[in-house]
C-alpha cells in the first residue's frame, strides 16, 4: 500500500538478502544506521538510496568454518549478523555482531 501511494522510497541495497536485524535512528543528523548480515549501512533519511555508506564486516573465515563444522547452516547462521547499534558519544557508535557464534564488538567513527 505504501509503494502504491508513493509515500515511501524502497531501499535498493536490500536486494542482496542481507537480513536486516537492528536499526539506529539519528534524527539530529538525518541518518539511519542499519545492521544486517555482514554489513552496516549509513543511510540518508531524506533519500535512503542517496550517498549510501556501507561497511562490510564479515565473520572471520576460521570462525565460519568452525560454525559449519558444528552443523550450522552456512547461509543463515554462519555469518556476522549485526545485533547492536548503540550511540557511544557524538562521534562514535558501538556495534556488535554474532561473528558466526563468536561475538565481536567495535566502534564506528561517524565522521
Beta strands, then each sheet from edge to edge (+ up, - down):
strand 1: 22-26
strand 2: 31-35
strand 3: 39-44
strand 4: 53-56
strand 5: 82-87
strand 6: 92-97
strand 7: 104-109
sheet 1: 1+ 2- 3+ 4-
sheet 2: 5+ 6- 7+
end
